[in-house]
Amino acid sequence: MSQATKRKHVVKEVLGEHMVPSDQQQIVRVLRTPGNNLHEVETAQGQRFLVSMPSKYRKNIWIKRGDFLIVDPIEEGEKVKAEISFVLCKDHVRSLQKDGHWPEAFSEVAEKPNNRNRQTQPELPAEPQSSGEESSSEDDSDLFVNTNRRQYHESEEESEEEEAT
């Protein structure tokens, strides 16, 4: 099977199928990714351990901090205590919450939107376009504001002092 065909089947399986965890499986939240296809996770009870990613998901499915997984326990594992069985997307989380299979400890985490790192773009005042000579090259209010950079605002007093010297 080619790599593209394998990727197509793995992505279709993850996005299409709604899975309910069995008695041995548990739902966990990803805390961090130390590397080597290992992820540090936390259970609903607060227990932290490492889980391994099976080879079928490697280079096909990306897992980031805050994602939810269904894992199968590994009995012989000392540090790595489970293996990822299924990656849950938002639709899977909603269906598990409706069915009553979602842990109560994760319910407030799953409902929070991920806006903690996002900043809203400031609204720029709409100014009428004037013709030719009246528009100055120093008026940059109509330019795009990059929200990924810190915004610095000069006061008019500082600019007047610079012009006077």
DSSP file with accessible surface (Angstrom, degrees, kcal/mol):
  #  RESIDUE AA STRUCTURE BP1 BP2  ACC     N-H-->O    O-->H-N    N-H-->O    O-->H-N    TCO  KAPPA ALPHA  PHI   PSI    X-CA   Y-CA   Z-CA
    1    1 A M              0   0  174      0, 0.0     2,-0.0     0, 0.0     0, 0.0   0.000 360.0 360.0 360.0 133.3    0.0    0.0    0.0
    2    2 A S     >  -     0   0   63      1,-0.1     4,-2.5     4,-0.0     5,-0.2  -0.275 360.0-112.6 -72.3 162.5    1.4    3.4   -0.9
    3    3 A Q  H  > S+     0   0   94      1,-0.2     4,-2.6     2,-0.2     5,-0.2   0.887 117.1  52.0 -63.8 -38.4    2.0    6.1    1.7
    4    4 A A  H  > S+     0   0   64      2,-0.2     4,-2.2     1,-0.2    -1,-0.2   0.908 110.7  47.3 -66.6 -40.2   -0.7    8.3    0.2
    5    5 A T  H  > S+     0   0   51      2,-0.2     4,-2.2     1,-0.2    -2,-0.2   0.917 112.3  50.0 -67.1 -41.0   -3.3    5.5    0.3
    6    6 A K  H  X S+     0   0   65     -4,-2.5     4,-2.4     1,-0.2     5,-0.2   0.934 110.9  49.3 -61.8 -45.3   -2.3    4.6    3.9
    7    7 A R  H  X S+     0   0  107     -4,-2.6     4,-2.6     1,-0.2     5,-0.3   0.912 109.1  52.9 -61.3 -41.1   -2.7    8.3    4.9
    8    8 A K  H  X S+     0   0  131     -4,-2.2     4,-2.2     1,-0.2    -1,-0.2   0.931 111.6  45.1 -62.2 -43.4   -6.1    8.5    3.3
    9    9 A H  H  X S+     0   0   92     -4,-2.2     4,-2.2     2,-0.2    -1,-0.2   0.895 113.5  49.2 -69.4 -39.4   -7.4    5.4    5.1
   10   10 A V  H  X S+     0   0    9     -4,-2.4     4,-2.3     2,-0.2     5,-0.2   0.936 113.3  46.1 -66.6 -44.3   -6.0    6.5    8.5
   11   11 A V  H  X S+     0   0   48     -4,-2.6     4,-2.7     1,-0.2     5,-0.3   0.915 112.3  51.4 -65.6 -39.6   -7.5   10.0    8.2
   12   12 A K  H  X S+     0   0  153     -4,-2.2     4,-2.1    -5,-0.3     5,-0.4   0.908 110.4  49.5 -63.4 -40.3  -10.8    8.6    7.1
   13   13 A E  H  X S+     0   0   61     -4,-2.2     4,-1.3     2,-0.2    -2,-0.2   0.923 114.4  44.1 -64.6 -43.1  -10.9    6.3   10.1
   14   14 A V  H  < S+     0   0    7     -4,-2.3    75,-0.2     1,-0.2    -2,-0.2   0.919 120.7  37.9 -71.2 -43.2  -10.0    9.1   12.6
   15   15 A L  H  < S+     0   0  109     -4,-2.7    -2,-0.2    -5,-0.2    -1,-0.2   0.822 121.8  40.1 -80.8 -29.8  -12.4   11.7   11.2
   16   16 A G  H  < S+     0   0   54     -4,-2.1     2,-0.2    -5,-0.3    -3,-0.2   0.874  96.5  76.8 -90.3 -36.7  -15.4    9.5   10.3
   17   17 A E     <  -     0   0   98     -4,-1.3     2,-0.6    -5,-0.4    75,-0.1  -0.519  61.7-149.7 -85.8 136.2  -15.8    6.9   13.0
   18   18 A H        -     0   0  109     -2,-0.2     2,-0.4    70,-0.1    -3,-0.0  -0.928  22.4-166.1-102.0 120.7  -17.3    7.7   16.4
   19   19 A M        -     0   0   43     -2,-0.6    77,-0.1    51,-0.0    67,-0.0  -0.879  14.5-154.5-114.9 138.8  -15.8    5.5   19.0
   20   20 A V        -     0   0   70     -2,-0.4     2,-0.1    50,-0.0    50,-0.0  -0.930  31.6-113.6-107.1 129.6  -16.9    4.7   22.6
   21   21 A P        -     0   0   27      0, 0.0     6,-0.1     0, 0.0     2,-0.0  -0.369  28.5-134.8 -65.4 141.1  -14.2    3.7   25.0
   22   22 A S        -     0   0   53      4,-0.1     0, 0.0     1,-0.1     0, 0.0  -0.128  36.2 -85.6 -80.6-172.9  -14.4    0.1   26.3
   23   23 A D  S    S+     0   0  163      1,-0.2    -1,-0.1     3,-0.0     0, 0.0   0.858 129.2  42.8 -66.4 -35.9  -14.0   -0.9   30.0
   24   24 A Q  S    S+     0   0  134      2,-0.0    -1,-0.2    49,-0.0     2,-0.1   0.800 103.7  79.2 -80.2 -29.0  -10.1   -1.1   29.7
   25   25 A Q        -     0   0   27     47,-0.1     2,-0.3    45,-0.0    47,-0.2  -0.383  61.7-167.0 -79.5 158.2   -9.8    2.0   27.6
   26   26 A Q  E     -A   71   0A  60     45,-1.5    45,-2.3    -2,-0.1     2,-0.4  -0.981  22.8-116.1-144.0 156.9   -9.8    5.5   29.1
   27   27 A I  E     +A   70   0A   9     -2,-0.3    17,-0.5    43,-0.2     2,-0.3  -0.787  38.9 176.7 -93.8 130.7  -10.1    9.1   27.8
   28   28 A V  E     -AB  69  43A   0     41,-2.5    41,-2.5    -2,-0.4     2,-0.4  -0.894  25.3-129.7-131.7 161.7   -7.0   11.3   28.5
   29   29 A R  E     -AB  68  42A  51     13,-2.3    13,-2.0    -2,-0.3     2,-0.3  -0.933  27.0-119.1-113.7 137.2   -5.9   14.8   27.7
   30   30 A V  E     + B   0  41A   1     37,-2.9    36,-2.5    -2,-0.4    11,-0.3  -0.583  30.3 175.6 -77.1 128.2   -2.5   15.6   26.1
   31   31 A L  E     -     0   0A  31      9,-3.3     2,-0.3     1,-0.4    10,-0.2   0.817  62.7 -23.1 -97.9 -44.6   -0.3   17.8   28.3
   32   32 A R  E     - B   0  40A 132      8,-1.4     8,-2.7    32,-0.1    -1,-0.4  -0.976  50.7-124.2-160.9 168.9    2.9   17.9   26.3
   33   33 A T  E     -     0   0A  68     -2,-0.3     6,-0.2     6,-0.2     3,-0.1  -0.899  19.4-179.2-124.5  99.3    4.9   16.0   23.7
   34   34 A P  E     -     0   0A  62      0, 0.0     2,-0.2     0, 0.0     5,-0.1   0.711  49.8-107.3 -74.0 -18.1    8.5   15.2   24.8
   35   35 A G  E >  S+ B   0  38A  31      3,-1.0     3,-1.1     1,-0.0     0, 0.0  -0.610  88.9  86.2 121.5 178.4    9.4   13.5   21.5
   36   36 A N  T 3  S-     0   0  152      1,-0.3    17,-0.2    -2,-0.2     3,-0.1   0.857 121.8 -62.3  54.1  40.0   10.0   10.0   20.0
   37   37 A N  T 3  S+     0   0   66      1,-0.2    16,-2.1    15,-0.1     2,-0.4   0.814 107.0 129.9  56.7  33.0    6.3    9.6   19.4
   38   38 A L  E <   -BC  35  52A  41     -3,-1.1    -3,-1.0    14,-0.2     2,-0.4  -0.901  38.5-166.7-114.0 146.6    5.6    9.8   23.1
   39   39 A H  E     - C   0  51A   8     12,-2.3    12,-2.4    -2,-0.4     2,-0.5  -1.000  18.7-134.1-134.1 134.4    3.0   12.1   24.7
   40   40 A E  E     -BC  32  50A  33     -8,-2.7    -9,-3.3    -2,-0.4    -8,-1.4  -0.779  36.1-179.6 -86.9 127.5    2.5   13.0   28.3
   41   41 A V  E     -BC  30  49A   0      8,-2.9     8,-1.7    -2,-0.5     2,-0.4  -0.796  22.3-142.8-126.4 166.8   -1.2   12.7   29.2
   42   42 A E  E     -BC  29  48A  34    -13,-2.0   -13,-2.3    -2,-0.3     6,-0.2  -0.998  14.9-141.1-132.0 134.1   -3.4   13.2   32.2
   43   43 A T  E >   -B   28   0A   2      4,-2.4     3,-1.4    -2,-0.4   -15,-0.1  -0.304  35.3 -99.5 -82.8 175.0   -6.5   11.1   33.1
   44   44 A A  T 3  S+     0   0   26    -17,-0.5    -1,-0.1     1,-0.3   -16,-0.1   0.782 125.1  56.8 -66.7 -24.1   -9.7   12.5   34.6
   45   45 A Q  T 3  S-     0   0  153      2,-0.1    -1,-0.3     1,-0.0    -3,-0.0   0.507 122.5-105.6 -84.5  -6.3   -8.5   11.5   38.0
   46   46 A G    <   +     0   0   38     -3,-1.4     2,-0.3     1,-0.3    -2,-0.1   0.488  70.0 145.7  97.2   3.9   -5.3   13.6   37.6
   47   47 A Q        -     0   0   97     -5,-0.0    -4,-2.4     1,-0.0     2,-0.4  -0.585  33.8-154.1 -77.5 133.3   -2.8   10.7   37.0
   48   48 A R  E     +C   42   0A 148     -2,-0.3     2,-0.3    -6,-0.2    -6,-0.2  -0.902  27.8 138.1-112.0 138.7    0.0   11.6   34.6
   49   49 A F  E     -C   41   0A  16     -8,-1.7    -8,-2.9    -2,-0.4     2,-0.3  -0.957  47.7 -89.9-162.4 174.8    1.9    9.2   32.4
   50   50 A L  E     -Cd  40  80A  37     29,-1.4    31,-1.8    -2,-0.3    32,-0.9  -0.725  31.1-166.0 -96.4 145.7    3.4    8.7   28.9
   51   51 A V  E     -Cd  39  82A   0    -12,-2.4   -12,-2.3    -2,-0.3     2,-0.3  -0.943  14.4-133.0-125.7 150.5    1.6    7.1   26.0
   52   52 A S  E     -Cd  38  83A  21     30,-2.0    32,-2.6    -2,-0.3   -14,-0.2  -0.764  13.8-128.2-103.1 151.3    3.1    5.9   22.7
   53   53 A M        -     0   0    9    -16,-2.1     5,-0.1    -2,-0.3    32,-0.1  -0.844  27.5-123.1 -96.9 126.6    1.8    6.6   19.3
   54   54 A P    >>  -     0   0   19      0, 0.0     3,-1.4     0, 0.0     4,-0.9  -0.291  25.1-110.4 -66.5 157.7    1.2    3.5   17.1
   55   55 A S  T 34 S+     0   0   81      1,-0.3     3,-0.2     2,-0.2    -2,-0.0   0.770 113.0  65.9 -63.7 -25.6    3.1    3.5   13.8
   56   56 A K  T 34 S+     0   0   75      1,-0.2    -1,-0.3     4,-0.0   -46,-0.1   0.806 105.7  43.7 -68.6 -24.8   -0.1    3.9   11.7
   57   57 A Y  T X> S+     0   0    0     -3,-1.4     4,-2.5     3,-0.1     3,-2.0   0.692  87.3 110.6 -89.6 -20.4   -0.7    7.4   13.1
   58   58 A R  T 3< S-     0   0   97     -4,-0.9     4,-0.1     1,-0.3    -3,-0.0  -0.332  94.6  -1.3 -63.3 133.3    3.0    8.5   12.8
   59   59 A K  T 34 S+     0   0  163      2,-0.3    -1,-0.3     1,-0.1     3,-0.1   0.568 130.0  68.5  63.6   9.1    3.4   11.2   10.1
   60   60 A N  T <4 S+     0   0   12     -3,-2.0     2,-0.4     1,-0.4    -2,-0.2   0.664  98.6  36.1-118.9 -40.4   -0.3   11.0    9.3
   61   61 A I  S  < S-     0   0   21     -4,-2.5     2,-0.5     2,-0.0    -1,-0.4  -0.974  70.6-148.9-121.3 131.7   -2.1   12.4   12.4
   62   62 A W        -     0   0  206     -2,-0.4     2,-0.4    -3,-0.1    -4,-0.0  -0.865   8.9-163.5-105.7 133.0   -0.8   15.3   14.4
   63   63 A I        -     0   0   18     -2,-0.5     2,-0.3     4,-0.0     3,-0.0  -0.949  10.4-176.3-116.0 132.6   -1.5   15.6   18.1
   64   64 A K    >   -     0   0  133     -2,-0.4     3,-1.8     1,-0.1   -34,-0.2  -0.762  39.5 -69.7-123.9 171.2   -1.1   18.8   20.0
   65   65 A R  T 3  S+     0   0  176     -2,-0.3   -34,-0.2     1,-0.2     3,-0.1  -0.313 118.4  27.0 -60.5 132.9   -1.4   19.9   23.6
   66   66 A G  T 3  S+     0   0   29    -36,-2.5    -1,-0.2     1,-0.3   -35,-0.1   0.288  88.6 129.4  97.2 -11.1   -5.0   20.0   24.8
   67   67 A D    <   -     0   0   31     -3,-1.8   -37,-2.9   -38,-0.1     2,-0.4  -0.369  54.2-127.6 -72.6 158.7   -6.2   17.2   22.5
   68   68 A F  E     -AE  29  88A  17     20,-0.7    20,-2.3   -39,-0.2     2,-0.3  -0.869  27.2-176.5-111.3 143.1   -8.2   14.3   23.8
   69   69 A L  E     -AE  28  87A   0    -41,-2.5   -41,-2.5    -2,-0.4     2,-0.5  -0.918  26.6-133.4-133.2 157.0   -7.3   10.7   23.2
   70   70 A I  E     -AE  27  86A   0     16,-2.9    15,-3.0    -2,-0.3    16,-2.0  -0.972  35.6-168.5-107.7 127.1   -8.6    7.2   23.9
   71   71 A V  E     -AE  26  84A   0    -45,-2.3   -45,-1.5    -2,-0.5    13,-0.2  -0.878  21.0-140.3-122.1 150.2   -5.8    5.0   25.1
   72   72 A D  E     - E   0  83A  56     11,-2.9    11,-2.6    -2,-0.3   -47,-0.1  -0.912  32.7-117.6-102.3 131.7   -5.3    1.2   25.7
   73   73 A P  E     - E   0  82A  54      0, 0.0     2,-0.5     0, 0.0     9,-0.3  -0.346  16.3-146.0 -70.1 149.2   -3.3    0.3   28.8
   74   74 A I    >   -     0   0   43      7,-2.6     3,-0.6     1,-0.1     0, 0.0  -0.981   4.1-159.6-113.7 120.9    0.0   -1.6   28.5
   75   75 A E  T 3  S+     0   0  164     -2,-0.5    -1,-0.1     1,-0.2     7,-0.0   0.888  88.3  48.0 -69.5 -40.5    0.6   -3.9   31.4
   76   76 A E  T 3  S+     0   0  155      2,-0.0     2,-0.3     5,-0.0    -1,-0.2   0.487  86.9 112.8 -83.7   0.8    4.4   -4.3   31.1
   77   77 A G    <   +     0   0   25     -3,-0.6     4,-0.1     1,-0.2    -3,-0.1  -0.538  36.3 176.2 -80.1 134.1    5.0   -0.5   30.8
   78   78 A E  S    S+     0   0  174     -2,-0.3    -1,-0.2     2,-0.1     3,-0.1   0.844  88.9   6.5 -95.7 -55.4    6.9    1.3   33.6
   79   79 A K  S    S+     0   0  169      1,-0.2   -29,-1.4   -30,-0.1     2,-0.9   0.873 131.8  54.4 -91.7 -47.1    7.1    4.8   32.1
   80   80 A V  E     +d   50   0A  37      1,-0.1    -1,-0.2   -31,-0.1   -29,-0.2  -0.797  65.5 169.4 -90.3 107.5    5.0    4.3   29.0
   81   81 A K  E     +     0   0A  86    -31,-1.8    -7,-2.6    -2,-0.9     2,-0.3   0.466  55.0  21.9-103.1  -2.7    1.7    3.0   30.4
   82   82 A A  E     -dE  51  73A   1    -32,-0.9   -30,-2.0    -9,-0.3     2,-0.4  -0.978  60.4-132.9-157.1 166.7   -0.6    3.1   27.4
   83   83 A E  E     -dE  52  72A  79    -11,-2.6   -11,-2.9    -2,-0.3     2,-0.2  -0.976  36.6-104.2-126.6 141.3   -0.8    3.2   23.7
   84   84 A I  E     + E   0  71A   3    -32,-2.6   -13,-0.2    -2,-0.4     3,-0.1  -0.445  38.4 172.0 -67.0 127.8   -3.0    5.6   21.7
   85   85 A S  E     +     0   0A  23    -15,-3.0     2,-0.3     1,-0.4   -14,-0.2   0.740  65.3   2.6-103.3 -35.5   -6.1    3.8   20.3
   86   86 A F  E     - E   0  70A   1    -16,-2.0   -16,-2.9   -67,-0.0     2,-0.5  -0.985  59.8-135.7-156.9 140.6   -8.1    6.8   18.9
   87   87 A V  E     - E   0  69A  12     -2,-0.3     2,-0.5   -18,-0.2   -18,-0.2  -0.890  26.1-142.8-100.7 125.1   -7.7   10.5   18.5
   88   88 A L  E     - E   0  68A   8    -20,-2.3   -20,-0.7    -2,-0.5     2,-0.2  -0.764  14.6-167.3 -93.4 129.5  -10.8   12.5   19.4
   89   89 A C     >  -     0   0   40     -2,-0.5     4,-2.2   -75,-0.2     5,-0.2  -0.448  44.2 -87.0 -99.7-177.8  -11.8   15.6   17.5
   90   90 A K  H  > S+     0   0  149      1,-0.2     4,-2.3     2,-0.2     5,-0.2   0.879 127.5  52.5 -61.0 -39.5  -14.5   18.1   18.5
   91   91 A D  H  > S+     0   0   96      1,-0.2     4,-2.2     2,-0.2    -1,-0.2   0.895 109.2  49.8 -64.2 -38.8  -17.3   16.2   16.9
   92   92 A H  H  > S+     0   0    2      2,-0.2     4,-2.4     1,-0.2    -2,-0.2   0.910 109.9  51.1 -65.1 -41.1  -16.3   13.0   18.8
   93   93 A V  H  X S+     0   0   12     -4,-2.2     4,-2.3     1,-0.2    -2,-0.2   0.928 110.2  49.5 -62.5 -44.0  -16.1   15.0   22.1
   94   94 A R  H  X S+     0   0  128     -4,-2.3     4,-2.2     1,-0.2    -1,-0.2   0.914 111.7  47.9 -62.0 -42.9  -19.6   16.4   21.6
   95   95 A S  H  X S+     0   0   29     -4,-2.2     4,-2.1     1,-0.2    -1,-0.2   0.893 111.4  50.4 -67.8 -36.4  -21.1   12.9   20.8
   96   96 A L  H  X>S+     0   0    1     -4,-2.4     5,-2.1     2,-0.2     6,-0.9   0.873 110.3  50.8 -67.5 -35.3  -19.4   11.4   23.9
   97   97 A Q  H  <5S+     0   0   63     -4,-2.3     3,-0.5     4,-0.2    -2,-0.2   0.908 110.8  48.3 -67.1 -40.5  -20.8   14.2   26.0
   98   98 A K  H  <5S+     0   0  179     -4,-2.2    -2,-0.2     1,-0.2    -1,-0.2   0.883 112.3  49.0 -65.2 -38.6  -24.3   13.6   24.6
   99   99 A D  H  <5S-     0   0  100     -4,-2.1    -1,-0.2    -5,-0.2    -2,-0.2   0.606 113.2-118.4 -77.3 -13.4  -24.1    9.9   25.2
  100  100 A G  T  <5S+     0   0   62     -4,-0.8    -3,-0.2    -3,-0.5    -4,-0.1   0.649  83.7 114.1  86.3  16.4  -22.8   10.4   28.8
  101  101 A H      < +     0   0   95     -5,-2.1    -4,-0.2    -6,-0.2    -5,-0.1   0.457  46.1 105.3 -96.4  -1.1  -19.4    8.7   28.3
  102  102 A W  S    S-     0   0   17     -6,-0.9     2,-0.1    -5,-0.1     5,-0.1  -0.629  77.1-114.9 -85.1 133.1  -17.4   11.9   28.8
  103  103 A P    >>  -     0   0   30      0, 0.0     3,-0.9     0, 0.0     4,-0.5  -0.395  16.0-133.3 -66.5 140.3  -15.6   12.3   32.2
  104  104 A E  H >> S+     0   0  155      1,-0.2     3,-0.8     2,-0.2     4,-0.6   0.817 102.8  63.7 -63.3 -32.1  -16.9   15.1   34.4
  105  105 A A  H 34 S+     0   0   43      1,-0.2     4,-0.3     2,-0.1    -1,-0.2   0.804 107.2  42.9 -65.2 -27.0  -13.3   16.3   35.1
  106  106 A F  H <> S+     0   0    5     -3,-0.9     4,-2.5     1,-0.1    -1,-0.2   0.502  89.4  89.7 -94.8  -5.7  -12.8   17.1   31.4
  107  107 A S  H <X S+     0   0   22     -3,-0.8     4,-1.4    -4,-0.5    -1,-0.1   0.915  90.3  43.8 -65.5 -39.2  -16.2   18.7   30.7
  108  108 A E  H  X S+     0   0  100     -4,-0.6     4,-1.0     1,-0.2    -1,-0.2   0.857 114.4  51.4 -74.1 -28.3  -15.1   22.3   31.6
  109  109 A V  H  4 S+     0   0   41     -4,-0.3     3,-0.3     1,-0.2    -2,-0.2   0.910 110.1  48.4 -71.8 -40.5  -11.9   21.9   29.7
  110  110 A A  H  < S+     0   0   32     -4,-2.5    -1,-0.2     1,-0.2    -2,-0.2   0.816 110.3  51.9 -71.4 -27.8  -13.7   20.7   26.5
  111  111 A E  H  < S+     0   0  137     -4,-1.4    -1,-0.2    -5,-0.2    -2,-0.2   0.732  87.8  95.5 -82.4 -21.3  -16.2   23.5   26.6
  112  112 A K  S  < S-     0   0  142     -4,-1.0     2,-0.1    -3,-0.3    -4,-0.0  -0.507  76.1-128.6 -71.4 132.2  -13.7   26.3   26.9
  113  113 A P        -     0   0   93      0, 0.0     2,-1.6     0, 0.0     3,-0.3  -0.463  22.2-113.8 -74.0 154.6  -12.8   27.9   23.5
  114  114 A N  S    S+     0   0   97      1,-0.2     3,-0.3    -2,-0.1     4,-0.1  -0.350  77.0 121.6 -86.8  58.9   -9.0   28.1   22.8
  115  115 A N        +     0   0   94     -2,-1.6    -1,-0.2     1,-0.2     3,-0.2   0.309  37.7  99.7-101.6   9.5   -9.0   31.9   22.8
  116  116 A R  S    S+     0   0  181     -3,-0.3    -1,-0.2     1,-0.2    -2,-0.1   0.845  93.2  33.0 -69.1 -30.3   -6.4   32.3   25.6
  117  117 A N  S    S+     0   0  141     -3,-0.3     2,-0.3     2,-0.0    -1,-0.2   0.529 104.1  90.3 -98.7  -9.1   -3.5   32.9   23.1
  118  118 A R        -     0   0  178     -3,-0.2     2,-0.4    -4,-0.1    30,-0.0  -0.695  57.1-161.5 -92.6 141.6   -5.6   34.8   20.5
  119  119 A Q        -     0   0  140     -2,-0.3     2,-0.2    28,-0.1    28,-0.1  -0.941  23.5-117.6-117.1 143.2   -6.1   38.5   20.5
  120  120 A T        -     0   0  133     -2,-0.4     3,-0.0     1,-0.1     0, 0.0  -0.545  32.9-109.2 -78.8 144.4   -8.9   40.2   18.6
  121  121 A Q        -     0   0   88     -2,-0.2    -1,-0.1     1,-0.1     3,-0.0  -0.564  38.8-111.9 -72.7 130.4   -7.8   42.5   15.9
  122  122 A P        -     0   0   69      0, 0.0     2,-0.3     0, 0.0    23,-0.1  -0.367  30.7-111.6 -66.2 142.7   -8.5   46.1   17.0
  123  123 A E        -     0   0  179     -3,-0.0    -3,-0.0    -2,-0.0     3,-0.0  -0.579  28.6-143.9 -74.7 129.6  -11.2   47.8   15.0
  124  124 A L        -     0   0   71     -2,-0.3     2,-0.1    -3,-0.0    18,-0.0  -0.773  23.3-108.3 -93.3 139.7   -9.9   50.6   12.8
  125  125 A P        -     0   0   90      0, 0.0     2,-0.6     0, 0.0    -1,-0.0  -0.430  31.7-120.1 -67.4 137.9  -12.0   53.7   12.4
  126  126 A A        -     0   0  106     -2,-0.1    16,-0.0    16,-0.0    -3,-0.0  -0.706  33.8-171.6 -81.6 119.0  -13.5   54.0    9.0
  127  127 A E        -     0   0  101     -2,-0.6     2,-0.1     3,-0.0     3,-0.0  -0.923  26.6-112.0-112.1 139.4  -12.3   57.2    7.4
  128  128 A P        -     0   0  121      0, 0.0     2,-0.4     0, 0.0     0, 0.0  -0.416  36.0-111.8 -67.7 141.9  -13.6   58.5    4.1
  129  129 A Q        -     0   0  163     -2,-0.1     2,-0.3     6,-0.0     6,-0.0  -0.616  33.8-159.7 -76.0 125.4  -11.1   58.4    1.3
  130  130 A S        -     0   0   52     -2,-0.4     2,-0.2     2,-0.1     5,-0.1  -0.737  21.6-101.3-103.8 160.2  -10.1   61.9    0.2
  131  131 A S    >   -     0   0   96     -2,-0.3     3,-1.5     3,-0.1     4,-0.3  -0.506  57.6 -52.7 -88.2 146.6   -8.6   62.7   -3.1
  132  132 A G  G >  S+     0   0   61      1,-0.2     3,-0.8    -2,-0.2    -2,-0.1   0.042 118.9  25.0  46.6-108.7   -4.9   63.3   -4.0
  133  133 A E  G 3  S+     0   0  200      1,-0.2    -1,-0.2     3,-0.0    -2,-0.0   0.722 111.4  66.2 -71.2 -23.5   -3.0   65.9   -2.0
  134  134 A E  G <  S+     0   0  152     -3,-1.5     2,-0.4     2,-0.1    -1,-0.2   0.816  83.3  83.4 -71.4 -28.8   -5.1   65.8    1.2
  135  135 A S  S <  S-     0   0   70     -3,-0.8     2,-0.3    -4,-0.3    -6,-0.0  -0.616  72.9-149.4 -78.0 129.7   -4.0   62.2    2.0
  136  136 A S    >   -     0   0   74     -2,-0.4     3,-0.8     1,-0.1    -2,-0.1  -0.692  18.0-131.6 -99.2 153.9   -0.7   62.1    3.8
  137  137 A S  T 3  S+     0   0  114     -2,-0.3    -1,-0.1     1,-0.2    -2,-0.0   0.649 104.2  65.3 -76.1 -14.3    1.8   59.3    3.6
  138  138 A E  T 3  S+     0   0  154      1,-0.0     2,-1.0     2,-0.0    -1,-0.2   0.629  76.7  94.0 -82.8 -13.5    2.1   59.3    7.4
  139  139 A D    <   +     0   0   74     -3,-0.8     3,-0.3     1,-0.1    -1,-0.0  -0.699  43.5 163.7 -84.1 102.6   -1.5   58.1    8.0
  140  140 A D    >   +     0   0   99     -2,-1.0     3,-1.6     1,-0.2    -1,-0.1   0.107  36.1 113.7-105.7  19.8   -1.2   54.3    8.3
  141  141 A S  T 3  S+     0   0   35      1,-0.3    -1,-0.2     4,-0.0     4,-0.1   0.749  74.0  56.3 -68.2 -20.3   -4.6   53.6    9.8
  142  142 A D  T 3  S+     0   0  109     -3,-0.3    -1,-0.3     2,-0.1     2,-0.1   0.481  86.2 105.7 -90.4   0.2   -5.8   51.8    6.7
  143  143 A L  S <  S-     0   0   99     -3,-1.6     2,-0.1     1,-0.1    -3,-0.0  -0.401  83.4 -91.8 -78.4 156.7   -2.9   49.3    6.8
  144  144 A F        -     0   0  161     -2,-0.1     2,-0.6     1,-0.1    -1,-0.1  -0.402  36.2-137.6 -64.8 137.2   -3.3   45.7    7.9
  145  145 A V        -     0   0   20    -23,-0.1     2,-0.7    -2,-0.1    -1,-0.1  -0.889   9.6-141.1-101.9 119.5   -2.6   45.1   11.6
  146  146 A N    >   -     0   0   63     -2,-0.6     3,-1.1     1,-0.2    -2,-0.0  -0.700  10.8-165.9 -81.2 113.6   -0.6   42.0   12.4
  147  147 A T  T 3  S+     0   0   48     -2,-0.7    -1,-0.2     1,-0.2   -28,-0.1   0.572  81.4  70.0 -78.4  -8.2   -2.0   40.5   15.5
  148  148 A N  T 3  S+     0   0  137      2,-0.1     2,-0.3   -30,-0.0    -1,-0.2   0.542  94.0  66.3 -83.5  -8.6    1.0   38.2   16.0
  149  149 A R  S <  S-     0   0  179     -3,-1.1     2,-0.2     1,-0.0     0, 0.0  -0.855  94.6-100.6-113.6 152.1    3.2   41.2   16.9
  150  150 A R        -     0   0  199     -2,-0.3     2,-0.5     1,-0.1    -4,-0.1  -0.450  38.3-125.7 -68.9 137.3    3.0   43.5   19.9
  151  151 A Q        -     0   0   82     -2,-0.2     2,-0.5    -4,-0.1    -1,-0.1  -0.755  23.8-167.9 -91.8 123.9    1.3   46.8   19.1
  152  152 A Y        -     0   0  186     -2,-0.5     2,-0.5     2,-0.0    -2,-0.0  -0.940   2.9-163.4-110.7 131.5    3.3   49.9   20.0
  153  153 A H        -     0   0  164     -2,-0.5     2,-0.4     0, 0.0    -2,-0.0  -0.962   6.9-148.8-118.8 126.5    1.5   53.3   19.9
  154  154 A E        -     0   0  132     -2,-0.5     2,-0.2     2,-0.0    -2,-0.0  -0.730  16.0-132.9 -89.4 141.0    3.3   56.6   19.8
  155  155 A S     >  -     0   0   54     -2,-0.4     4,-1.5     1,-0.1     3,-0.2  -0.563  19.2-118.9 -86.8 160.6    1.7   59.5   21.5
  156  156 A E  H  > S+     0   0  143      1,-0.2     4,-2.0    -2,-0.2     5,-0.2   0.820 110.7  62.3 -70.4 -27.8    1.5   62.8   19.6
  157  157 A E  H  > S+     0   0  139      1,-0.2     4,-2.0     2,-0.2    -1,-0.2   0.914 103.3  48.7 -64.2 -42.4    3.6   64.6   22.3
  158  158 A E  H  > S+     0   0   97     -3,-0.2     4,-2.0     1,-0.2    -1,-0.2   0.918 111.3  49.1 -63.9 -42.5    6.6   62.3   21.6
  159  159 A S  H  X S+     0   0   33     -4,-1.5     4,-1.8     1,-0.2    -1,-0.2   0.868 109.9  51.7 -68.1 -33.2    6.4   62.9   17.8
  160  160 A E  H  X S+     0   0  117     -4,-2.0     4,-1.8     2,-0.2    -1,-0.2   0.906 109.0  50.8 -68.4 -38.3    6.2   66.7   18.2
  161  161 A E  H  X S+     0   0  131     -4,-2.0     4,-1.2     1,-0.2    -2,-0.2   0.900 109.7  50.3 -65.3 -38.7    9.3   66.6   20.5
  162  162 A E  H  < S+     0   0  121     -4,-2.0    -1,-0.2     1,-0.2    -2,-0.2   0.884 110.7  49.0 -66.4 -38.9   11.2   64.6   17.8
  163  163 A E  H  < S+     0   0  141     -4,-1.8    -1,-0.2     1,-0.2    -2,-0.2   0.847 107.5  55.6 -69.0 -33.6   10.2   67.0   15.1
  164  164 A A  H  <        0   0   88     -4,-1.8    -1,-0.2    -5,-0.2    -2,-0.2   0.819 360.0 360.0 -71.8 -29.3   11.3   70.1   17.1
  165  165 A T     <        0   0  152     -4,-1.2    -3,-0.0    -5,-0.1    -4,-0.0  -0.131 360.0 360.0 -84.1 360.0   14.8   68.8   17.7
